[in-house]
Each structure stands twice: as C-alpha cells, then as structure tokens.
Amino acid sequence: MNLVSQCRNVYLPPGCVAESDPCLSPVLASDELLAQFPPTAMVSGGFDPFLDDSIDFAHRLDQCGVRCRLKVFPNLPHAFFHFAAIVPPANEAVKLVGRWLKEACDQSDDPSIDSLYPT
C-alpha cells in the first residue's frame, strides 16, 4: 500500500470514494460545477506529488471559462509554505499569494473588504 492510500485510510470516513469525490479533488468536479468557480489562483511546488493534478485543474478551469493562474516553484516540495521563514523561494511564494489576495480584494465591490487593506 502506498503512502497516499495509507493517508486516505487514516483521514477519510468509511464509505468515502476518494477516486470520485470532487470535495477531495476538485479536478473530479463536473464542468458545470467548475464553470461556477470564482477566479482561482494556485501555487505548487515542482516536487509536489500533486503537481500534475494542479496543472490538470488549472487547465480544466480555463476550459470552463474560469480565470485561473498557477505558479509553479520548481525546487519546492508539497506544503512548502511551512518553510517560508527559512527557504527564500517559499517566502517568495507566500508574498506572491499575499499580492494575489490583495488584488482580489481590491477588485471586490464589497466596501467592507477595503478596510482590510487601507491605502
């Protein structure tokens, strides 16, 4: 049994079918559901075992007309955000996501969001 299967057995409830549940992997969602997604931004490490899934998901969103951006940090592993304090490229990724979030909030029509990022 591989590591992913072992993790599934530990974390998923009995009866959950991981291979077809879009709540576990949104790449499994129908085109109809994906077309309702908001603009999406993702980062992934080049050594992340889920990198291919991230790329596939970005392509699916694009095909469904959803604005999507994906930035791959080539030399980083899965969960690299945890290393931001000691690994400069991970810190760069955190800052990039912060900029993306700020951009998204700045484009919002909700005035309550503006107070989160005073100019």
TORKOL-4160 file (C-alpha; in steps of 0.2 Angstrom, whole numbers, padded with zeros to 4 digits, m for minus):
119
<pt num="1" X="0000" Y="0000" Z="0000"/>
<pt num="2" X="0007" Y="0017" Z="m0005"/>
<pt num="3" X="0008" Y="0032" Z="0006"/>
<pt num="4" X="m0007" Y="0041" Z="m0002"/>
<pt num="5" X="m0018" Y="0026" Z="0001"/>
<pt num="6" X="m0012" Y="0025" Z="0019"/>
<pt num="7" X="m0017" Y="0043" Z="0022"/>
<pt num="8" X="m0034" Y="0040" Z="0014"/>
<pt num="9" X="m0037" Y="0026" Z="0026"/>
<pt num="10" X="m0032" Y="0037" Z="0041"/>
<pt num="11" X="m0042" Y="0053" Z="0036"/>
<pt num="12" X="m0057" Y="0048" Z="0026"/>
<pt num="13" X="m0073" Y="0042" Z="0033"/>
<pt num="14" X="m0078" Y="0024" Z="0029"/>
<pt num="15" X="m0088" Y="0023" Z="0013"/>
<pt num="16" X="m0079" Y="0038" Z="0005"/>
<pt num="17" X="m0074" Y="0035" Z="m0013"/>
<pt num="18" X="m0059" Y="0046" Z="m0015"/>
<pt num="19" X="m0057" Y="0042" Z="m0033"/>
<pt num="20" X="m0074" Y="0051" Z="m0037"/>
<pt num="21" X="m0077" Y="0063" Z="m0024"/>
<pt num="22" X="m0075" Y="0081" Z="m0030"/>
<pt num="23" X="m0074" Y="0088" Z="m0012"/>
<pt num="24" X="m0057" Y="0079" Z="m0010"/>
<pt num="25" X="m0051" Y="0083" Z="m0028"/>
<pt num="26" X="m0059" Y="0097" Z="m0037"/>
<pt num="27" X="m0052" Y="0091" Z="m0053"/>
<pt num="28" X="m0065" Y="0077" Z="m0052"/>
<pt num="29" X="m0080" Y="0090" Z="m0052"/>
<pt num="30" X="m0091" Y="0092" Z="m0067"/>
<pt num="31" X="m0088" Y="0106" Z="m0080"/>
<pt num="32" X="m0105" Y="0113" Z="m0075"/>
<pt num="33" X="m0099" Y="0115" Z="m0057"/>
<pt num="34" X="m0081" Y="0121" Z="m0062"/>
<pt num="35" X="m0089" Y="0135" Z="m0073"/>
<pt num="36" X="m0096" Y="0142" Z="m0057"/>
<pt num="37" X="m0079" Y="0144" Z="m0048"/>
<pt num="38" X="m0073" Y="0161" Z="m0044"/>
<pt num="39" X="m0056" Y="0167" Z="m0052"/>
<pt num="40" X="m0044" Y="0155" Z="m0045"/>
<pt num="41" X="m0025" Y="0157" Z="m0041"/>
<pt num="42" X="m0014" Y="0142" Z="m0036"/>
<pt num="43" X="0004" Y="0139" Z="m0032"/>
<pt num="44" X="0013" Y="0122" Z="m0032"/>
<pt num="45" X="0030" Y="0115" Z="m0029"/>
<pt num="46" X="0039" Y="0107" Z="m0043"/>
<pt num="47" X="0042" Y="0092" Z="m0032"/>
<pt num="48" X="0024" Y="0091" Z="m0026"/>
<pt num="49" X="0017" Y="0074" Z="m0029"/>
<pt num="50" X="0001" Y="0083" Z="m0033"/>
<pt num="51" X="0009" Y="0095" Z="m0046"/>
<pt num="52" X="0001" Y="0086" Z="m0061"/>
<pt num="53" X="m0016" Y="0087" Z="m0053"/>
<pt num="54" X="m0014" Y="0106" Z="m0050"/>
<pt num="55" X="m0009" Y="0108" Z="m0069"/>
<pt num="56" X="m0024" Y="0097" Z="m0074"/>
<pt num="57" X="m0036" Y="0108" Z="m0063"/>
<pt num="58" X="m0029" Y="0124" Z="m0070"/>
<pt num="59" X="m0032" Y="0118" Z="m0087"/>
<pt num="60" X="m0050" Y="0112" Z="m0083"/>
<pt num="61" X="m0054" Y="0129" Z="m0075"/>
<pt num="62" X="m0048" Y="0138" Z="m0091"/>
<pt num="63" X="m0058" Y="0126" Z="m0102"/>
<pt num="64" X="m0073" Y="0130" Z="m0092"/>
<pt num="65" X="m0071" Y="0149" Z="m0094"/>
<pt num="66" X="m0064" Y="0152" Z="m0076"/>
<pt num="67" X="m0049" Y="0164" Z="m0074"/>
<pt num="68" X="m0035" Y="0154" Z="m0067"/>
<pt num="69" X="m0017" Y="0157" Z="m0063"/>
<pt num="70" X="m0005" Y="0144" Z="m0057"/>
<pt num="71" X="0013" Y="0147" Z="m0052"/>
<pt num="72" X="0025" Y="0133" Z="m0050"/>
<pt num="73" X="0040" Y="0135" Z="m0039"/>
<pt num="74" X="0052" Y="0122" Z="m0047"/>
<pt num="75" X="0063" Y="0117" Z="m0032"/>
<pt num="76" X="0050" Y="0116" Z="m0019"/>
<pt num="77" X="0040" Y="0101" Z="m0011"/>
<pt num="78" X="0022" Y="0099" Z="m0006"/>
<pt num="79" X="0017" Y="0111" Z="0009"/>
<pt num="80" X="0032" Y="0122" Z="0006"/>
<pt num="81" X="0023" Y="0137" Z="0014"/>
<pt num="82" X="0028" Y="0130" Z="0031"/>
<pt num="83" X="0046" Y="0133" Z="0026"/>
<pt num="84" X="0044" Y="0152" Z="0021"/>
<pt num="85" X="0054" Y="0158" Z="0036"/>
<pt num="86" X="0070" Y="0148" Z="0031"/>
<pt num="87" X="0068" Y="0145" Z="0012"/>
<pt num="88" X="0068" Y="0160" Z="0001"/>
<pt num="89" X="0058" Y="0153" Z="m0013"/>
<pt num="90" X="0045" Y="0148" Z="m0001"/>
<pt num="91" X="0045" Y="0165" Z="0006"/>
<pt num="92" X="0043" Y="0172" Z="m0012"/>
<pt num="93" X="0028" Y="0161" Z="m0014"/>
<pt num="94" X="0019" Y="0167" Z="0002"/>
<pt num="95" X="0022" Y="0185" Z="m0004"/>
<pt num="96" X="0015" Y="0181" Z="m0021"/>
<pt num="97" X="m0001" Y="0174" Z="m0014"/>
<pt num="98" X="m0002" Y="0189" Z="m0002"/>
<pt num="99" X="m0001" Y="0201" Z="m0018"/>
<pt num="100" X="m0014" Y="0190" Z="m0027"/>
<pt num="101" X="m0026" Y="0191" Z="m0012"/>
<pt num="102" X="m0024" Y="0210" Z="m0011"/>
<pt num="103" X="m0028" Y="0211" Z="m0029"/>
<pt num="104" X="m0043" Y="0201" Z="m0027"/>
<pt num="105" X="m0049" Y="0211" Z="m0013"/>
<pt num="106" X="m0045" Y="0227" Z="m0022"/>
<pt num="107" X="m0056" Y="0222" Z="m0036"/>
<pt num="108" X="m0071" Y="0217" Z="m0025"/>
<pt num="109" X="m0087" Y="0228" Z="m0025"/>
<pt num="110" X="m0089" Y="0225" Z="m0006"/>
<pt num="111" X="m0083" Y="0241" Z="0003"/>
<pt num="112" X="m0081" Y="0231" Z="0019"/>
<pt num="113" X="m0066" Y="0222" Z="0011"/>
<pt num="114" X="m0057" Y="0239" Z="0008"/>
<pt num="115" X="m0055" Y="0241" Z="0026"/>
<pt num="116" X="m0044" Y="0226" Z="0027"/>
<pt num="117" X="m0031" Y="0234" Z="0016"/>
<pt num="118" X="m0030" Y="0253" Z="0019"/>
<pt num="119" X="m0021" Y="0263" Z="0006"/>
